[in-house]
Amino acid sequence: MKMVIIGGGPAGRSAAMEAAQLDAEVTLIEKEHIGGTCLHEGCMVICGLNDVVRFSKDSNNYQKLGIISKKPQIDYSQVADGIKKITGKIENVLKHETRQSGAEIVLGVAEIKDGNVEVNGKNYPYDKLLIATGSRPFIPPIPGVENALTYKDVLDLKEVPENLNIVGSGVIAAEFAGIFSSLGSQVKILCRKQFLSSIDPEIKNYIREHLLKGVDIQENVDVNEIIPEGASTSNGHVDGSVFLATGMTPNSEIASDMVELGSKGGIMVNEQMKTSNPSIYAAGDVVGTVSNTPVARMEGVVAARNACNISSTMDYHLIPQSLTLYYPVSFLDSGIEKSEDEFDVRIRGSAGPGSFWHVLDGETGFTKISSDLKTGDITRVSSISPASRTTIPYLAKMVKDGYKTTDFDDFIETHPSTDAIYKLLHFLSKYG
């Protein structure tokens, strides 16, 4: 079976490796970089920047405590160059892994033509085709929007902007606000509606008061015009660079006349990642489900298995998610409507690796768990701590497998740890 995959990001690459291992003849086509947006412009770039931010903030705290005498100076251009070198090295590893699995990598712009994909003048016939072309920044119809930056421009900046006005209200807006405010920018977040509207209000308040302290967050603001020196808003004029964090647009144009698209431009798929065209599958950001790299990988695997006639379905229940700030903000929601038997417990973050030196200023994080006291079901979890991004996915798996709060009565944690989740679960196991 010949399978052609367009897009070398997390979804496409995972699909290529899975299909190749299932004995398909796989061609993976990528127009620019293996690893996609996540590696070269998104998640990994934010991780690289945030590591430097954490070092900078820790150094500032150590200076206040008299531990060090001088705070190091950050050279942003060197940071950007270093991130590009590191992501380039990671890309080489990904290429090697992909080829080792048996998939062929072809670099170039793909065009779909009558059962073939053409790249650089060469045809690649397929029995099954997977579209995994990702997404790009959504550019709102604002006069002068061409003067604004997006995440694609971050590593090309020569220095940290003195003033940065971020248009948006979601995860991307929060993450870049945390990074640039910590690097010295005066940051405003201009939200058309509410800031981080899908996050638990108590967690959101902690983010505003502790992790984005100093960031001016303005809600219910319309941006009327963007100019090189700033923007005109419904709250008045703002000076400085404008950064768009206004969401994503699926790169679905390549197959728009071959498959059914949704109202927001994403390729419509079923739970097997099949499109309306029986020979075409789609996965990742281009389908517009959950913009999340692990989800994209799993969608790619599901698509590859079904293309190889191995039945597999995608499960979007209990997906752990996170925000990359000084401390990771991680959360899990069962989607179950809150009942009168649901009980909330909360605790300040623990002292331990990554938070020890913040005990004196109280900046150790915050964790909250909701549970149904009658059934013992864990319904919602939100955690802000150095360990939260590691802890939450395992908890999600356990909840999926039917674990109740009572199953944590004899739970033994590793120590030292900044994970406060086990403390709350241990309490709930006795209280329930």
DRENLUMVO-347997 format. One record per residue (C-alpha): residue in three letters; chain; x, y, z negated. Coordinates in pm, 1 decimal. Last residue first. Example, Ala and Ser with C-alpha at 12.3 -4.5 7.8 and 13.67 -1.06 7.14 Angstrom:
BEGIN
[SER,A,[1367.0,-106.0,-714.0]]
[ALA,A,[1230.0,-450.0,-780.0]]
END
This chain:
BEGIN
[GLY,A,[-1485.4,1086.5,-5072.4]]
[TYR,A,[-1272.6,1267.8,-5332.5]]
[LYS,A,[-1008.4,993.1,-5347.3]]
[SER,A,[-951.1,954.6,-4971.7]]
[LEU,A,[-1001.9,1330.8,-4933.7]]
[PHE,A,[-704.5,1405.0,-5161.6]]
[HIS,A,[-480.6,1162.4,-4970.4]]
[LEU,A,[-597.8,1318.4,-4644.9]]
[LEU,A,[-511.6,1664.0,-4778.7]]
[LYS,A,[-165.0,1558.5,-4888.5]]
[TYR,A,[-104.4,1369.4,-4561.6]]
[ILE,A,[-180.5,1682.2,-4361.4]]
[ALA,A,[75.1,1899.9,-4542.9]]
[ASP,A,[364.9,1803.9,-4315.7]]
[THR,A,[669.3,2009.0,-4414.0]]
[SER,A,[868.7,1696.7,-4489.9]]
[PRO,A,[1137.4,1585.9,-4732.5]]
[HIS,A,[1045.5,1307.4,-4750.9]]
[THR,A,[871.2,1056.4,-4529.5]]
[GLU,A,[509.4,992.1,-4621.3]]
[ILE,A,[348.5,700.2,-4799.3]]
[PHE,A,[-23.4,646.4,-4737.0]]
[ASP,A,[-193.7,436.4,-5005.1]]
[ASP,A,[-520.4,632.8,-5011.7]]
[PHE,A,[-491.5,712.1,-4640.2]]
[ASP,A,[-740.7,450.9,-4520.6]]
[THR,A,[-1009.4,617.6,-4732.9]]
[THR,A,[-1000.8,920.2,-4498.2]]
[LYS,A,[-1120.2,698.0,-4215.8]]
[TYR,A,[-926.6,531.2,-3931.8]]
[GLY,A,[-1135.7,434.0,-3630.1]]
[ASP,A,[-877.6,384.9,-3355.1]]
[LYS,A,[-947.4,730.7,-3216.4]]
[VAL,A,[-877.1,874.6,-3562.7]]
[MET,A,[-543.9,692.0,-3570.5]]
[LYS,A,[-448.8,816.2,-3223.8]]
[ALA,A,[-536.7,1175.7,-3317.2]]
[LEU,A,[-331.3,1141.0,-3638.4]]
[TYR,A,[-33.5,1035.5,-3430.0]]
[PRO,A,[-83.1,1337.4,-3203.6]]
[ILE,A,[-116.3,1577.8,-3503.2]]
[THR,A,[207.3,1488.7,-3685.2]]
[THR,A,[468.3,1582.5,-3425.0]]
[ARG,A,[326.1,1925.0,-3338.4]]
[SER,A,[256.9,1992.6,-3706.5]]
[ALA,A,[609.1,1939.4,-3840.1]]
[PRO,A,[737.6,2300.5,-3848.6]]
[SER,A,[401.2,2401.7,-3998.1]]
[ILE,A,[64.9,2548.7,-3899.2]]
[SER,A,[-201.5,2279.8,-3908.2]]
[SER,A,[-558.9,2252.0,-3788.9]]
[VAL,A,[-764.0,1934.1,-3825.2]]
[ARG,A,[-1128.7,1867.4,-3742.5]]
[THR,A,[-1367.0,1572.7,-3774.3]]
[ILE,A,[-1194.2,1311.7,-3991.1]]
[ASP,A,[-1469.7,1057.3,-4053.1]]
[GLY,A,[-1511.1,932.0,-4410.5]]
[THR,A,[-1873.7,845.8,-4333.5]]
[LYS,A,[-2047.3,1020.5,-4622.2]]
[LEU,A,[-1782.4,1285.7,-4693.9]]
[ASP,A,[-1760.0,1397.3,-4331.0]]
[SER,A,[-1413.7,1550.7,-4303.5]]
[SER,A,[-1259.4,1886.8,-4219.9]]
[ILE,A,[-886.0,1945.1,-4256.0]]
[LYS,A,[-695.1,2272.0,-4298.4]]
[THR,A,[-321.8,2343.7,-4303.5]]
[PHE,A,[-128.3,2668.7,-4359.6]]
[GLY,A,[226.5,2787.6,-4305.6]]
[THR,A,[531.7,2857.0,-4522.6]]
[GLU,A,[546.8,3236.3,-4507.3]]
[GLY,A,[507.1,3295.8,-4882.6]]
[ASP,A,[795.2,3546.1,-4899.9]]
[LEU,A,[996.5,3346.7,-5153.7]]
[VAL,A,[910.6,3008.6,-4996.4]]
[HIS,A,[1034.8,3124.6,-4658.6]]
[TRP,A,[1385.4,2979.1,-4688.6]]
[PHE,A,[1248.9,2626.0,-4717.7]]
[SER,A,[1030.2,2648.9,-4404.5]]
[GLY,A,[1222.9,2469.6,-4129.6]]
[PRO,A,[1298.1,2155.9,-4327.8]]
[GLY,A,[1095.4,2166.9,-4649.5]]
[ALA,A,[861.2,2378.3,-4855.1]]
[SER,A,[500.7,2280.6,-4794.7]]
[GLY,A,[238.4,2488.9,-4618.7]]
[ARG,A,[-56.7,2628.9,-4808.9]]
[ILE,A,[-353.0,2398.4,-4848.6]]
[ARG,A,[-703.6,2356.0,-4713.1]]
[VAL,A,[-996.8,2123.0,-4762.5]]
[ASP,A,[-1324.2,2145.8,-4573.6]]
[PHE,A,[-1623.3,1918.0,-4631.3]]
[GLU,A,[-1875.0,1801.8,-4374.3]]
[ASP,A,[-2187.3,1651.1,-4531.2]]
[GLU,A,[-2412.5,1934.2,-4411.3]]
[SER,A,[-2305.2,1856.0,-4056.0]]
[LYS,A,[-2066.3,2020.7,-3809.4]]
[GLU,A,[-2121.3,1903.2,-3453.7]]
[ILE,A,[-1876.5,1632.3,-3348.3]]
[GLY,A,[-1626.2,1761.0,-3092.4]]
[SER,A,[-1353.7,1558.1,-3261.8]]
[ASP,A,[-1128.6,1864.2,-3283.4]]
[LEU,A,[-749.8,1851.2,-3322.7]]
[PHE,A,[-513.9,2139.3,-3382.5]]
[SER,A,[-149.5,2238.4,-3379.0]]
[VAL,A,[9.6,2578.4,-3446.4]]
[PRO,A,[386.2,2539.0,-3412.2]]
[TYR,A,[575.9,2766.6,-3653.3]]
[TYR,A,[751.2,3064.0,-3495.1]]
[LEU,A,[488.6,3032.0,-3218.1]]
[THR,A,[420.0,2755.8,-2966.4]]
[LEU,A,[46.7,2682.3,-2964.9]]
[SER,A,[-79.1,2326.4,-2986.9]]
[GLN,A,[-326.0,2066.7,-2868.7]]
[PRO,A,[-424.0,1713.7,-2966.7]]
[ILE,A,[-684.5,1554.7,-2736.2]]
[LEU,A,[-963.7,1386.3,-2930.0]]
[HIS,A,[-1180.3,1263.9,-2641.8]]
[TYR,A,[-1060.5,1335.3,-2288.1]]
[ASP,A,[-1043.0,968.2,-2191.2]]
[MET,A,[-939.9,894.7,-1832.4]]
[THR,A,[-1038.1,557.4,-1689.3]]
[SER,A,[-839.8,265.7,-1547.8]]
[SER,A,[-920.0,-18.6,-1309.3]]
[ILE,A,[-615.8,-154.1,-1127.5]]
[ASN,A,[-672.3,-130.5,-753.5]]
[CYS,A,[-338.9,42.9,-678.0]]
[ALA,A,[-517.9,376.4,-628.7]]
[ASN,A,[-687.7,307.9,-961.6]]
[ARG,A,[-353.1,265.7,-1133.3]]
[ALA,A,[-204.4,574.1,-970.6]]
[ALA,A,[-500.6,794.6,-1067.6]]
[VAL,A,[-488.3,677.3,-1429.0]]
[VAL,A,[-111.8,741.8,-1444.4]]
[GLY,A,[-152.3,1090.4,-1297.6]]
[GLU,A,[-434.4,1171.3,-1538.4]]
[MET,A,[-210.1,1054.7,-1823.5]]
[ARG,A,[69.9,1286.5,-1713.3]]
[ALA,A,[-170.2,1579.0,-1672.4]]
[VAL,A,[-309.6,1517.0,-2021.7]]
[PRO,A,[44.9,1514.2,-2163.0]]
[THR,A,[112.7,1846.0,-1982.6]]
[ASN,A,[-200.3,2029.4,-2099.7]]
[SER,A,[-436.6,2248.3,-1905.0]]
[VAL,A,[-745.3,2039.9,-1977.8]]
[THR,A,[-984.6,1976.3,-1686.4]]
[GLY,A,[-910.9,2206.8,-1392.0]]
[VAL,A,[-855.9,1939.6,-1124.9]]
[VAL,A,[-549.2,2120.2,-984.5]]
[ASP,A,[-402.7,2138.8,-1335.5]]
[GLY,A,[-322.2,1767.9,-1334.2]]
[ALA,A,[-470.8,1493.0,-1119.4]]
[ALA,A,[-632.3,1431.4,-779.9]]
[TYR,A,[-724.0,1120.4,-580.5]]
[ILE,A,[-789.7,1085.5,-207.2]]
[SER,A,[-883.4,776.2,-5.5]]
[PRO,A,[-1252.1,768.3,-101.5]]
[ASN,A,[-1302.1,1145.1,-39.8]]
[SER,A,[-1535.8,1284.9,-308.0]]
[THR,A,[-1238.0,1272.6,-543.3]]
[LYS,A,[-1121.6,983.8,-760.2]]
[MET,A,[-951.4,1062.5,-1093.2]]
[GLN,A,[-1093.5,739.4,-1243.3]]
[GLU,A,[-1307.6,952.4,-1476.5]]
[ASN,A,[-1457.4,1128.5,-1174.1]]
[VAL,A,[-1289.3,1406.8,-979.1]]
[MET,A,[-1379.4,1754.0,-851.0]]
[ILE,A,[-1082.7,1954.3,-724.4]]
[GLY,A,[-1061.3,2283.8,-913.4]]
[GLY,A,[-1175.2,2603.4,-743.8]]
[LYS,A,[-1361.0,2759.7,-1035.8]]
[SER,A,[-1706.8,2651.0,-915.0]]
[GLY,A,[-1584.3,2298.5,-847.7]]
[LEU,A,[-1431.5,2168.2,-525.0]]
[GLU,A,[-1539.8,1871.4,-313.2]]
[VAL,A,[-1271.3,1711.6,-98.7]]
[MET,A,[-1139.2,1735.7,258.5]]
[ASP,A,[-1181.5,2102.4,355.5]]
[SER,A,[-1028.7,2229.2,30.2]]
[ALA,A,[-736.2,1986.3,45.4]]
[ILE,A,[-436.5,2221.8,65.1]]
[GLU,A,[-639.3,2503.1,-94.0]]
[SER,A,[-651.9,2328.6,-432.7]]
[ASN,A,[-377.3,2518.6,-613.8]]
[PRO,A,[-596.3,2560.4,-923.2]]
[THR,A,[-615.7,2917.2,-1064.6]]
[MET,A,[-492.4,2984.6,-1418.4]]
[GLY,A,[-575.2,3215.7,-1704.9]]
[THR,A,[-550.8,3586.8,-1773.0]]
[ALA,A,[-204.5,3612.4,-1925.2]]
[LEU,A,[-102.1,3913.6,-1715.2]]
[PHE,A,[190.0,4123.0,-1843.3]]
[VAL,A,[185.1,4502.1,-1817.1]]
[SER,A,[509.7,4691.8,-1876.3]]
[GLY,A,[499.0,5010.6,-2078.5]]
[ASP,A,[258.3,5284.6,-2179.2]]
[VAL,A,[-108.4,5237.0,-2270.1]]
[HIS,A,[-386.0,5475.3,-2164.9]]
[GLY,A,[-726.0,5480.2,-2338.1]]
[ASN,A,[-943.5,5227.1,-2519.2]]
[SER,A,[-1139.0,5137.0,-2200.7]]
[THR,A,[-799.2,5079.5,-2043.4]]
[SER,A,[-559.8,5262.0,-1809.7]]
[ALA,A,[-231.2,5082.0,-1769.9]]
[GLY,A,[143.6,5127.5,-1794.9]]
[GLU,A,[440.0,5286.5,-1617.5]]
[PRO,A,[424.7,5084.5,-1294.9]]
[ILE,A,[45.2,5142.6,-1273.3]]
[ILE,A,[-240.5,4914.6,-1373.7]]
[GLU,A,[-604.3,5020.2,-1358.2]]
[ASN,A,[-931.0,4960.2,-1544.8]]
[VAL,A,[-825.3,4715.8,-1815.7]]
[ASP,A,[-1132.3,4638.8,-2026.7]]
[VAL,A,[-1100.9,4597.3,-2404.4]]
[ASN,A,[-1330.9,4390.4,-2623.7]]
[GLU,A,[-1046.5,4303.0,-2864.2]]
[GLN,A,[-720.7,4486.3,-2937.4]]
[ILE,A,[-433.9,4295.3,-3096.5]]
[ASP,A,[-141.9,4521.6,-3193.3]]
[VAL,A,[145.8,4284.3,-3267.8]]
[GLY,A,[331.0,4374.4,-3588.6]]
[LYS,A,[257.7,4041.6,-3758.9]]
[LEU,A,[196.8,3782.4,-3490.4]]
[LEU,A,[291.2,3479.5,-3700.9]]
[HIS,A,[172.2,3609.4,-4038.9]]
[GLU,A,[-144.3,3821.2,-4026.5]]
[ARG,A,[-266.5,3740.4,-3675.1]]
[ILE,A,[-174.2,3370.4,-3684.5]]
[TYR,A,[-317.9,3331.9,-4035.6]]
[ASN,A,[-641.5,3494.9,-3920.3]]
[LYS,A,[-660.4,3255.4,-3624.2]]
[ILE,A,[-616.9,2957.4,-3855.4]]
[GLU,A,[-901.3,3079.7,-4075.0]]
[PRO,A,[-1119.3,3147.5,-3768.6]]
[ASP,A,[-1066.5,2795.2,-3621.9]]
[ILE,A,[-942.3,2834.8,-3264.6]]
[SER,A,[-1167.0,2859.9,-2957.4]]
[SER,A,[-1188.1,3241.7,-2957.8]]
[LEU,A,[-812.3,3295.0,-2948.4]]
[PHE,A,[-865.4,3675.9,-2931.4]]
[GLN,A,[-1224.8,3779.5,-2859.1]]
[LYS,A,[-1343.7,3946.0,-2536.6]]
[ARG,A,[-1148.1,4136.8,-2269.4]]
[CYS,A,[-841.8,4104.6,-2491.5]]
[LEU,A,[-555.1,4354.8,-2463.8]]
[ILE,A,[-258.3,4222.6,-2661.5]]
[LYS,A,[-16.7,4504.3,-2751.0]]
[VAL,A,[353.1,4445.5,-2805.0]]
[GLN,A,[630.6,4682.8,-2909.9]]
[SER,A,[921.0,4477.9,-2783.7]]
[GLY,A,[1209.9,4379.4,-3012.0]]
[LEU,A,[1284.8,4011.5,-2953.2]]
[SER,A,[1026.7,3908.9,-3214.5]]
[SER,A,[759.2,4110.3,-3032.3]]
[PHE,A,[867.3,3943.0,-2709.5]]
[ILE,A,[831.4,3584.9,-2830.0]]
[GLY,A,[517.3,3616.4,-3040.5]]
[ALA,A,[335.7,3812.8,-2769.9]]
[PHE,A,[447.7,3552.9,-2516.0]]
[GLU,A,[287.5,3275.2,-2717.9]]
[ALA,A,[-32.5,3463.6,-2801.0]]
[ALA,A,[-103.8,3567.6,-2441.0]]
[ILE,A,[-33.9,3216.5,-2310.5]]
[VAL,A,[-264.2,3062.7,-2574.3]]
[GLY,A,[-564.2,3282.5,-2503.8]]
[SER,A,[-675.4,3646.4,-2512.0]]
[GLY,A,[-539.4,3811.7,-2200.7]]
[VAL,A,[-369.4,4128.2,-2077.7]]
[ILE,A,[-31.8,4161.4,-2250.6]]
[ASN,A,[99.6,4516.4,-2286.0]]
[LEU,A,[474.6,4520.7,-2339.4]]
[ASN,A,[671.9,4821.6,-2461.7]]
[GLU,A,[1051.2,4832.8,-2479.5]]
[PRO,A,[1073.7,4549.3,-2228.5]]
[VAL,A,[1343.5,4288.9,-2312.3]]
[GLU,A,[1621.9,4300.5,-2056.7]]
[LYS,A,[1714.7,4184.5,-1709.4]]
[LEU,A,[1378.1,4019.7,-1644.1]]
[ASP,A,[1399.1,3734.5,-1392.8]]
[LEU,A,[1327.6,3464.7,-1650.6]]
[VAL,A,[987.2,3614.4,-1733.5]]
[ASP,A,[864.5,3672.6,-1377.8]]
[LYS,A,[663.4,3350.8,-1329.9]]
[TYR,A,[495.1,3410.7,-1666.8]]
[THR,A,[317.2,3704.0,-1505.3]]
[LEU,A,[416.7,4068.4,-1452.5]]
[ALA,A,[193.9,4355.0,-1342.1]]
[ASN,A,[247.4,4618.1,-1070.9]]
[GLU,A,[56.5,4410.5,-812.0]]
[VAL,A,[-250.2,4458.6,-1033.5]]
[GLY,A,[-272.8,4820.1,-912.0]]
[PRO,A,[-653.9,4817.5,-906.9]]
[ILE,A,[-779.4,4517.9,-1109.1]]
[PRO,A,[-922.5,4213.9,-930.8]]
[PRO,A,[-782.1,3956.3,-1174.4]]
[ILE,A,[-475.5,3750.5,-1078.2]]
[PHE,A,[-507.4,3393.9,-1206.9]]
[PRO,A,[-158.2,3255.5,-1258.6]]
[ARG,A,[-84.4,2942.1,-1055.2]]
[SER,A,[-205.6,2582.9,-1065.3]]
[GLY,A,[-93.1,2227.2,-1014.2]]
[THR,A,[-40.1,2058.9,-676.9]]
[ALA,A,[-120.5,1706.0,-790.4]]
[ILE,A,[-315.7,1580.6,-486.9]]
[LEU,A,[-288.2,1202.8,-462.6]]
[LEU,A,[-326.0,1027.7,-127.6]]
[LYS,A,[-404.6,661.4,-70.5]]
[ASP,A,[-346.3,456.8,243.9]]
[TYR,A,[-81.8,700.7,358.2]]
[PRO,A,[113.5,806.9,665.3]]
[TYR,A,[417.2,1033.7,616.9]]
[ASN,A,[482.9,1245.5,925.8]]
[LYS,A,[802.0,1445.7,981.7]]
[GLY,A,[814.0,1808.3,1101.3]]
[ASN,A,[950.6,1942.1,772.2]]
[VAL,A,[666.1,1773.1,583.7]]
[GLU,A,[351.5,1633.1,746.8]]
[VAL,A,[108.1,1426.6,543.6]]
[ASN,A,[-81.4,1170.6,743.3]]
[GLY,A,[-437.5,1039.9,753.1]]
[ASP,A,[-551.1,1303.3,1002.4]]
[LYS,A,[-323.9,1595.9,902.4]]
[ILE,A,[-239.6,1710.0,547.4]]
[GLU,A,[34.4,1973.8,526.9]]
[ALA,A,[322.0,1953.7,281.2]]
[VAL,A,[589.5,2215.8,214.8]]
[GLY,A,[932.1,2064.1,153.6]]
[LEU,A,[1136.3,1832.1,-65.8]]
[VAL,A,[1084.3,1457.4,-22.3]]
[ILE,A,[1133.2,1221.9,-316.1]]
[GLU,A,[1107.2,845.4,-259.2]]
[ALA,A,[966.3,636.3,-543.9]]
[GLY,A,[1137.0,317.6,-662.9]]
[SER,A,[1141.5,374.9,-1039.0]]
[GLN,A,[1508.7,472.4,-1013.5]]
[ARG,A,[1407.2,752.7,-777.4]]
[THR,A,[1177.3,902.6,-1040.8]]
[GLU,A,[1429.1,863.8,-1323.6]]
[HIS,A,[1705.8,1027.0,-1116.2]]
[LYS,A,[1480.8,1316.9,-1015.6]]
[LEU,A,[1375.2,1367.7,-1376.9]]
[VAL,A,[1740.0,1373.8,-1491.9]]
[ASN,A,[1823.5,1630.4,-1223.0]]
[GLU,A,[1528.2,1841.1,-1334.6]]
[ILE,A,[1657.6,1834.5,-1693.3]]
[LYS,A,[1987.6,1980.7,-1572.4]]
[GLY,A,[1805.6,2255.4,-1384.0]]
[THR,A,[1591.2,2323.8,-1691.1]]
[ILE,A,[1912.7,2370.9,-1890.1]]
[LYS,A,[2077.8,2600.0,-1637.6]]
[LYS,A,[1763.8,2812.9,-1598.9]]
[ILE,A,[1728.0,2839.7,-1978.4]]
[GLY,A,[2089.1,2955.0,-2008.2]]
[ASP,A,[2042.3,3224.2,-1745.6]]
[ALA,A,[1735.2,3357.4,-1927.3]]
[VAL,A,[1915.8,3360.0,-2264.2]]
[GLN,A,[2215.7,3530.1,-2106.3]]
[SER,A,[1988.0,3800.0,-1962.7]]
[TYR,A,[1825.8,3842.1,-2303.5]]
[ASP,A,[2149.9,3912.3,-2491.2]]
[ILE,A,[2047.9,3870.7,-2857.3]]
[GLN,A,[2241.7,4055.1,-3129.3]]
[PRO,A,[2325.5,3857.2,-3442.5]]
[LYS,A,[2204.6,3994.4,-3779.4]]
[LYS,A,[2487.8,4094.9,-4007.5]]
[SER,A,[2587.7,4027.1,-4364.9]]
[ILE,A,[2458.7,3673.8,-4409.4]]
[ILE,A,[2306.5,3519.7,-4721.9]]
[GLY,A,[2196.9,3854.2,-4866.0]]
[LEU,A,[1828.8,3755.7,-4876.6]]
[LYS,A,[1740.5,4027.6,-4626.3]]
[GLN,A,[2020.3,3903.1,-4399.2]]
[TYR,A,[1893.2,3546.3,-4426.1]]
[ASN,A,[1546.6,3667.7,-4321.9]]
[ASN,A,[1683.9,3850.9,-4018.4]]
[SER,A,[1889.2,3545.4,-3923.3]]
[ASP,A,[1577.7,3328.2,-3950.1]]
[LYS,A,[1389.5,3568.9,-3723.3]]
[SER,A,[1667.1,3562.3,-3461.9]]
[PHE,A,[1710.1,3184.5,-3475.1]]
[ARG,A,[1333.0,3139.9,-3442.7]]
[VAL,A,[1328.0,3378.0,-3147.1]]
[VAL,A,[1610.5,3187.0,-2978.9]]
[ASP,A,[1421.4,2859.4,-3019.9]]
[ASN,A,[1107.6,3039.1,-2898.1]]
[LEU,A,[1273.1,3138.2,-2572.1]]
[GLY,A,[1374.2,2780.5,-2496.9]]
[CYS,A,[1035.7,2640.6,-2599.4]]
[ILE,A,[854.7,2903.5,-2388.1]]
[VAL,A,[1071.2,2808.9,-2090.2]]
[MET,A,[995.4,2442.2,-2157.4]]
[CYS,A,[619.8,2497.2,-2164.1]]
[GLY,A,[586.4,2725.2,-1861.2]]
[GLU,A,[812.3,2841.8,-1580.1]]
[HIS,A,[1059.0,2568.0,-1481.8]]
[LEU,A,[959.2,2265.0,-1687.0]]
[CYS,A,[583.4,2307.2,-1722.3]]
[THR,A,[544.4,2473.9,-1382.3]]
[GLY,A,[665.8,2170.0,-1191.2]]
[GLY,A,[917.0,1909.1,-1304.2]]
[ILE,A,[1064.4,1848.8,-959.8]]
[HIS,A,[1125.1,2191.8,-808.4]]
[GLU,A,[1041.3,2345.1,-468.9]]
[LYS,A,[785.7,2205.9,-221.7]]
[GLU,A,[745.4,1864.8,-381.9]]
[ILE,A,[646.9,1548.9,-196.4]]
[LEU,A,[651.4,1211.4,-371.6]]
[THR,A,[649.1,914.8,-132.0]]
[VAL,A,[547.1,582.9,-284.3]]
[GLU,A,[537.9,233.6,-135.3]]
[ALA,A,[323.1,64.4,-399.1]]
[ASP,A,[473.6,-217.9,-602.4]]
[LEU,A,[297.9,-140.1,-933.5]]
[GLN,A,[625.5,11.6,-1057.7]]
[ALA,A,[608.4,250.8,-765.0]]
[ALA,A,[252.0,346.6,-859.4]]
[GLU,A,[351.1,427.6,-1218.6]]
[MET,A,[661.5,624.2,-1119.2]]
[ALA,A,[475.0,827.7,-857.8]]
[ALA,A,[178.0,892.3,-1088.3]]
[SER,A,[404.2,1022.7,-1362.7]]
[ARG,A,[577.8,1248.1,-1108.8]]
[GLY,A,[252.7,1382.6,-969.5]]
[ALA,A,[90.5,1458.2,-1303.9]]
[PRO,A,[398.8,1608.9,-1472.2]]
[GLY,A,[499.1,1823.7,-1172.8]]
[GLY,A,[622.6,1689.6,-839.2]]
[GLY,A,[322.3,1780.0,-622.1]]
[ILE,A,[180.5,1598.7,-321.6]]
[ILE,A,[171.6,1222.8,-373.9]]
[VAL,A,[171.3,980.7,-80.9]]
[MET,A,[76.8,618.8,-142.8]]
[LYS,A,[139.0,337.1,103.6]]
[MET,A,[0.0,0.0,0.0]]
END
